[in-house]
C-alpha cells in the first residue's frame, strides 16, 4: 500500500493499493512515538483526524507519521509529513 500524507486544519492521508483506494483499514497517526489518533480509511481511501491538541503536537514536532500495520493481503507502510522541510 502507498500512503500520502498532508497537513491541513485536520491531518489526513490517502491510501491506495495496486487496485485503487484501500478502504476499511486502520491507520495510526503518531508524533514521535506517541499515538495521537487511529482512524479507518473510507471508501476513497482517506483516513483523517482532527483536534487542537493533536494539531499543537504536530506543529511543535514539525510533522507526524501515518502508519499502516499491514493486513488484508497488503504490506505494512509508513509515511511522514513535515510542516517545514
C-alpha positions as CSV (number, residue, x, y, z in Angstrom):
1,X,0.0,0.0,0.0
2,X,1.2,3.6,-0.7
3,X,0.4,6.3,1.8
4,X,0.4,10.0,1.0
5,X,0.0,12.4,3.9
6,X,-0.9,16.1,4.2
7,X,-1.2,18.7,6.9
8,X,-4.3,20.8,6.9
9,X,-6.6,22.1,9.7
10,X,-7.0,18.3,10.0
11,X,-4.4,15.8,9.2
12,X,-5.1,13.1,6.7
13,X,-3.7,10.5,4.3
14,X,-4.8,8.8,1.2
15,X,-4.2,5.1,0.9
16,X,-4.0,3.3,-2.4
17,X,-3.2,-0.3,-3.3
18,X,-2.5,-1.9,-6.7
19,X,-6.2,-1.8,-7.5
20,X,-7.0,1.7,-6.2
21,X,-8.3,3.1,-2.9
22,X,-7.9,0.9,0.2
23,X,-11.0,1.1,2.5
24,X,-11.7,-0.2,6.0
25,X,-8.0,-0.3,7.1
26,X,-6.8,1.3,10.3
27,X,-4.1,4.0,10.1
28,X,-2.2,5.1,13.1
29,X,-1.0,8.7,13.3
30,X,2.0,9.4,15.6
31,X,4.1,12.4,16.7
32,X,7.4,10.8,17.6
33,X,6.5,7.6,19.4
34,X,3.2,9.0,20.8
35,X,0.0,7.8,19.1
36,X,-2.2,10.9,18.6
37,X,-5.0,9.2,16.6
38,X,-6.2,6.0,14.8
39,X,-8.7,6.1,12.0
40,X,-10.1,3.8,9.4
41,X,-9.8,4.6,5.7
42,X,-13.1,5.4,4.0
43,X,-14.3,4.2,0.5
44,X,-12.0,6.8,-1.1
45,X,-9.0,5.5,0.9
46,X,-8.9,8.6,3.1
47,X,-8.3,8.5,6.9
48,X,-8.2,11.7,8.9
49,X,-8.2,13.0,12.4
50,X,-8.5,16.5,13.9
51,X,-8.2,18.2,17.2
52,X,-6.5,21.2,18.7
53,X,-4.3,19.1,21.0
54,X,-3.1,16.9,18.1
55,X,-2.6,19.9,15.9
56,X,-0.4,21.6,18.5
57,X,1.7,18.4,18.9
58,X,2.2,18.3,15.2
59,X,3.3,21.9,15.0
60,X,5.7,21.6,17.9
61,X,7.2,18.4,16.4
62,X,7.2,19.8,12.8
63,X,5.0,17.0,11.5
64,X,3.6,13.5,12.0
65,X,3.8,9.9,10.7
66,X,1.0,7.8,9.4
67,X,1.4,4.0,9.7
68,X,-0.5,1.0,8.3
69,X,0.4,-2.2,10.1
70,X,-0.5,-4.4,7.1
71,X,-3.3,-6.8,6.6
72,X,-5.9,-8.0,4.1
73,X,-3.1,-9.0,1.7
74,X,-1.4,-5.6,2.0
75,X,2.1,-5.0,3.2
76,X,2.9,-2.6,6.0
77,X,3.6,1.0,5.0
78,X,4.5,4.3,6.7
79,X,5.0,7.9,5.6
80,X,5.7,11.2,7.3
81,X,4.6,14.8,6.6
82,X,6.7,17.8,7.8
83,X,5.4,21.3,8.2
84,X,8.8,22.7,7.2
85,X,11.2,20.7,5.1
